[in-house]
Amino acid sequence: MIMHALTSLPPSQSTPSLLILAHKCDLLKGTATASAEKLAVNRVRTILERELEKRRVSHVNGVAVEGLGAEEAESDLGGLECTGNGEFKFAEWEGGEVAFIGTSSAVGKSARGVDEKHSNIDGLSSLREWLEELH
């Protein structure tokens, strides 16, 4: 519904920023090549793209429940239109820019003692940076 609302905005209105937040990254174990945040973001992006592609394909190949009994069938894909051919990809989505951020928060521990090895000590600094960039 959110993606449909964004693609339905009139051209005179600027498209708002869309953030998909992969929270609780601290529950994943980082690898030598990727941090836990990067793994979480990649996982969330992949799963969402796969599910949105399934929805897009089912809408293209069949009649949506909302369209049953309608006299005029619209070819609206519910905000899942992409510029590329093939699978749905956020990078090719026509609704605007989508940011993915991985975060975590320590519960019951002081933020300073959570993870001394990473500069993202409190787990929310990437979200704060993204919010600051909006201004």
N, C-alpha and C positions, 0 to 999 in steps of 0.2 A: 504494500500500500504506500509506503514511504517513497519508493522508487517511482511509482506511478504518479504520485503527487508532484515529485520533482520534475518529471518529464512533461507534466501537464501545465506547468507555470507559463504564463504569457511571456512572449519574448521581451516585453518591456520591463519585466522584473528580473533582477539578477538571481542566478541560481545559488542557493545557500550551500555551504560546505557540508559534506557528508563524512562522518567519521564512523568507522566500524572498529570497536574497541575489543581487543582480545584480552580479557582480564584474567587474573589468577595465573599469569605466566610462571610464577614461582613454583607451581606444581609440576612443571616440565623440567626435565634435566637437559641442560645445554650440552652441545657436542663441541668437538674441537673446531668445527667449521661454522657453527651457528649458535648464537645465544638462545636462551629459552624464549626471549621476546620474539626473536626472528622466527623460531620454530612455531610459536603460537600464531603469529600473524600469517605465516604461510599455510598453516593448517586451516585456520578460519577462512582465509581467502579461497583455498581450494575447495573446501566443503560448501561454502556459499555459492561459488561459481558452478559447481556440479549440480546443486539443488535448483538454482535459478535456471540453469540450462534445461533441466528436466521439466520445469514448469513452462519454460518458453516453448519447448518442443511439443509438449502436450497441448498447449494452447494453439499452436500452429496446425497440428495434426487433427485436432478435434474441436468440438464445440465446448466453450466454457460454460459452466453451469449458469452464470449470469446471462448468457446469451440464449438460453433455451426459451423458445416462445417469442423471441424478439423478431420483429418484421425486418429490420435492417441490421444485418450482421456487420459489426465493425471489425477491422483488421488490427485493432489496438492490442498490443502485446503486454499491456499492464505495466509499462515502464521498463521492459526488458529488451528494448531495441538496442542493437549494437551496430557499429560502423563496419566491422569486419565480417567475413563469412565464417560459418562454422559455429563453434561453441561460444557460449556467453563468457565474456571476460570483462572484468571491471575496467581494465585499461582501454577497452574499446566501447564502453558504455556511453550512450549519447546523452545521458542525464547530467553530466558534469564530472568534476573531479571527486574521487573517493580516496580518503586517507585511511590507512590501517595502522593502528598503534597497539603495542602490547604493554600491559601494565600489571602491577601487582601491588598488594598492600599487606604490610605485616600486621597481624592481629595478635595482641598480647605481648609484643616485643617492642623494644625501642627501635625506631627507624634507623638509628645510627649503628646498631649492632646486627642488623639483618644480614648484610652482605658486604663486607669490607673490600672485596675484590672488584666490585663494579661501581662505576661512577653513578649509576642509576640507583642510589641507595634506597630511596623510599619507594621506588617502583612507579611513581606517578609523575616523574619529571618530564617524560616524553609527552604526556597529556597536557601538562602545564605549558610546555613549549608550543604545542599545537594551538592551544587556546590563545596564547600571546600573539602568535602569528596572524590570528584573525583580526586583530586590531590594526 
